[in-house]
Amino acid sequence: MGLVVLSPLALRAYDSGDDVDWKRLNEIGGTYGAVSAVVATVALLGVMISLVIQNREVREARRNARRAHHVELMRMAMDDPRYMECWGPYLTNSFTEETQYTYVNLIVAHWFAEYDVGELTDTLLRAMTTNVFASGPGRHYWERTGTFWRDNYPGMRARRFHQVIEETYQDAIRTPPVSPPDFSARNGVEPAVLSPGLVDQLRPDRSRAKVLAAAGSGAAFALIVVQVLRRVLRRP
């Protein structure tokens, strides 16, 4: 672009006074016209590339908005059994197990979103799926939806994503699932039972309480009498 702008000044080098070869200068100007056409083509390609990138960003923003909306719908279903029934018959035996199934679905969807954009590697995906498939809910989910992920998500990245998870799942089911901890026994607190002797020691002495009450009443009465005598003595 700089050469195109400075080209008229360079033409003066061919000027030898009044004898100017205008035909030659015209041919040189035509050559620079071809250069300007190339520059215009490059600029047009830059505009096209920017439009393509902008279109991808808009599509990704729409995809993220749909994912956020789906997560919100799943969250409502996990909070209320009435909304969970709207998604069809249960795939598990109880509402608690169904919420776990739905939550694992959100986990796998989050993995795929990260893996699709290259933020999640195969090694990290294997490590995360190994932890999830160590328990029963994760295995139950992939047992029912593994084929769905394979058949409904085309593309090389999606196929690789399914392959990594499927291999990890096959390795995990070779061992029994890990049982969840018994939080009820861990958090249960038995009421304390005091021995009769300790109860007697903690029980206040009634006679001592009576003495203290009488002493307090006498002190209050004495203060009242003193105040009355002071008022009487102050009168003229």
ZINORDA-V108038 format. One record per residue. RES is the residue in one small letter. SS is DSSP state (helix for helix, strand for strand, loop for the rest). PSI is psi in radians with two decimals (999 if undefined). NEAR is the number of other C-alpha atoms within 10 Angstrom. Layout:
res | ss | psi | near
RES | SS | PSI | NEAR
RES | SS | PSI | NEAR
This chain:
res | ss | psi | near
m | loop | -0.64 | 10
g | helix | -0.69 | 6
l | helix | -0.65 | 11
v | helix | -0.70 | 13
v | helix | -0.69 | 10
l | helix | -0.06 | 10
s | helix | -0.66 | 14
p | helix | -0.60 | 13
l | helix | -0.58 | 8
a | helix | -0.42 | 10
l | helix | -0.36 | 12
r | helix | -0.31 | 12
a | helix | -0.43 | 8
y | helix | 0.00 | 13
d | loop | 2.03 | 13
s | strand | 0.98 | 9
g | loop | -2.34 | 7
d | loop | -0.30 | 6
d | strand | 1.61 | 8
v | loop | 2.26 | 12
d | loop | 1.51 | 11
w | helix | -0.51 | 11
k | helix | -0.74 | 9
r | helix | -0.71 | 11
l | helix | -0.60 | 16
n | helix | -0.70 | 11
e | helix | -0.69 | 11
i | helix | -0.71 | 13
g | helix | -0.65 | 16
g | helix | -0.61 | 12
t | helix | -0.74 | 11
y | helix | -0.48 | 17
g | helix | -0.65 | 13
a | helix | -0.67 | 11
v | helix | -0.73 | 15
s | helix | -0.59 | 16
a | helix | -0.68 | 11
v | helix | -0.75 | 12
v | helix | -0.72 | 14
a | helix | -0.65 | 13
t | helix | -0.74 | 12
v | helix | -0.72 | 12
a | helix | -0.70 | 12
l | helix | -0.68 | 12
l | helix | -0.67 | 12
g | helix | -0.68 | 12
v | helix | -0.74 | 12
m | helix | -0.73 | 12
i | helix | -0.71 | 12
s | helix | -0.63 | 12
l | helix | -0.67 | 12
v | helix | -0.76 | 12
i | helix | -0.71 | 12
q | helix | -0.66 | 12
n | helix | -0.69 | 12
r | helix | -0.71 | 12
e | helix | -0.68 | 12
v | helix | -0.74 | 12
r | helix | -0.70 | 12
e | helix | -0.66 | 12
a | helix | -0.71 | 12
r | helix | -0.68 | 12
r | helix | -0.74 | 13
n | helix | -0.64 | 13
a | helix | -0.70 | 12
r | helix | -0.68 | 12
r | helix | -0.73 | 16
a | helix | -0.68 | 12
h | helix | -0.70 | 12
h | helix | -0.71 | 13
v | helix | -0.69 | 17
e | helix | -0.71 | 12
l | helix | -0.73 | 13
m | helix | -0.63 | 19
r | helix | -0.70 | 17
m | helix | -0.70 | 14
a | helix | -0.60 | 19
m | helix | -0.38 | 20
d | helix | -0.38 | 12
d | loop | 2.15 | 12
p | helix | -0.48 | 15
r | helix | -0.68 | 11
y | helix | -0.55 | 15
m | helix | -0.64 | 21
e | helix | -0.38 | 12
c | loop | -0.31 | 10
w | loop | 0.04 | 10
g | loop | -3.07 | 8
p | loop | 2.64 | 8
y | loop | 2.48 | 14
l | loop | -0.03 | 13
t | loop | -2.95 | 15
n | loop | -0.13 | 8
s | loop | 2.93 | 10
f | helix | -0.63 | 17
t | helix | -0.80 | 11
e | helix | -0.57 | 16
e | helix | -0.66 | 20
t | helix | -0.65 | 21
q | helix | -0.72 | 18
y | helix | -0.77 | 22
t | helix | -0.66 | 18
y | helix | -0.69 | 19
v | helix | -0.61 | 19
n | helix | -0.73 | 18
l | helix | -0.64 | 17
i | helix | -0.83 | 14
v | helix | -0.67 | 19
a | helix | -0.66 | 14
h | helix | -0.71 | 13
w | helix | -0.81 | 17
f | helix | -0.68 | 19
a | helix | -0.72 | 15
e | helix | -0.66 | 14
y | helix | -0.58 | 19
d | helix | -0.58 | 17
v | loop | 0.03 | 9
g | loop | 0.17 | 11
e | loop | -0.26 | 11
l | loop | 2.12 | 14
t | loop | 2.95 | 12
d | helix | -0.69 | 14
t | helix | -0.80 | 9
l | helix | -0.64 | 12
l | helix | -0.71 | 18
r | helix | -0.73 | 18
a | helix | -0.71 | 11
m | helix | -0.73 | 16
t | helix | -0.54 | 22
t | helix | -0.71 | 17
n | helix | -0.73 | 12
v | helix | -0.71 | 18
f | loop | -0.03 | 23
a | loop | -0.34 | 18
s | strand | 2.95 | 17
g | helix | -0.77 | 18
p | helix | -0.71 | 21
g | helix | -0.72 | 23
r | helix | -0.72 | 20
h | helix | -0.66 | 17
y | helix | -0.87 | 21
w | helix | -0.48 | 20
e | helix | -0.61 | 12
r | helix | -0.47 | 11
t | helix | -0.01 | 11
g | helix | -0.75 | 15
t | helix | -0.64 | 12
f | helix | -0.77 | 11
w | helix | -0.59 | 16
r | helix | -0.65 | 16
d | helix | -0.33 | 11
n | helix | 0.03 | 9
y | loop | 1.59 | 13
p | loop | 2.97 | 10
g | loop | 2.70 | 10
m | helix | -0.70 | 9
r | helix | -0.69 | 15
a | helix | -0.70 | 17
r | helix | -0.69 | 14
r | helix | -0.67 | 15
f | helix | -0.81 | 22
h | helix | -0.66 | 19
q | helix | -0.76 | 14
v | helix | -0.79 | 15
i | helix | -0.68 | 21
e | helix | -0.72 | 19
e | helix | -0.72 | 12
t | helix | -0.65 | 19
y | helix | -0.76 | 22
q | helix | -0.60 | 12
d | helix | -0.56 | 12
a | helix | -0.64 | 19
i | loop | -0.03 | 14
r | loop | -0.31 | 8
t | loop | 2.67 | 9
p | loop | 2.63 | 10
p | loop | 2.68 | 15
v | strand | 2.33 | 10
s | loop | 2.48 | 9
p | loop | 2.67 | 8
p | loop | 2.66 | 8
d | loop | 1.59 | 8
f | helix | -0.47 | 8
s | helix | -0.72 | 8
a | helix | -0.57 | 8
r | helix | -0.69 | 8
n | helix | -0.10 | 8
g | loop | 2.34 | 8
v | loop | 2.08 | 8
e | loop | 2.45 | 6
p | loop | 2.46 | 6
a | loop | 2.41 | 6
v | loop | 2.08 | 7
l | loop | 2.51 | 8
s | loop | 2.71 | 8
p | helix | -0.66 | 9
g | helix | -0.71 | 9
l | helix | -0.60 | 9
v | helix | -0.71 | 11
d | helix | -0.62 | 10
q | helix | -0.61 | 9
l | helix | -0.28 | 9
r | loop | 2.28 | 9
p | loop | 2.61 | 10
d | loop | 2.12 | 10
r | helix | -0.68 | 9
s | helix | -0.73 | 9
r | helix | -0.64 | 10
a | helix | -0.67 | 11
k | helix | -0.74 | 11
v | helix | -0.76 | 11
l | helix | -0.65 | 12
a | helix | -0.72 | 11
a | helix | -0.70 | 12
a | helix | -0.68 | 12
g | helix | -0.70 | 12
s | helix | -0.71 | 11
g | helix | -0.70 | 12
a | helix | -0.70 | 11
a | helix | -0.72 | 11
f | helix | -0.67 | 11
a | helix | -0.69 | 11
l | helix | -0.67 | 10
i | helix | -0.74 | 11
v | helix | -0.73 | 11
v | helix | -0.72 | 11
q | helix | -0.68 | 10
v | helix | -0.74 | 10
l | helix | -0.66 | 10
r | helix | -0.72 | 10
r | helix | -0.66 | 9
v | helix | -0.76 | 10
l | helix | -0.44 | 8
r | helix | -0.32 | 7
r | loop | 2.44 | 6
p | loop | 999 | 4
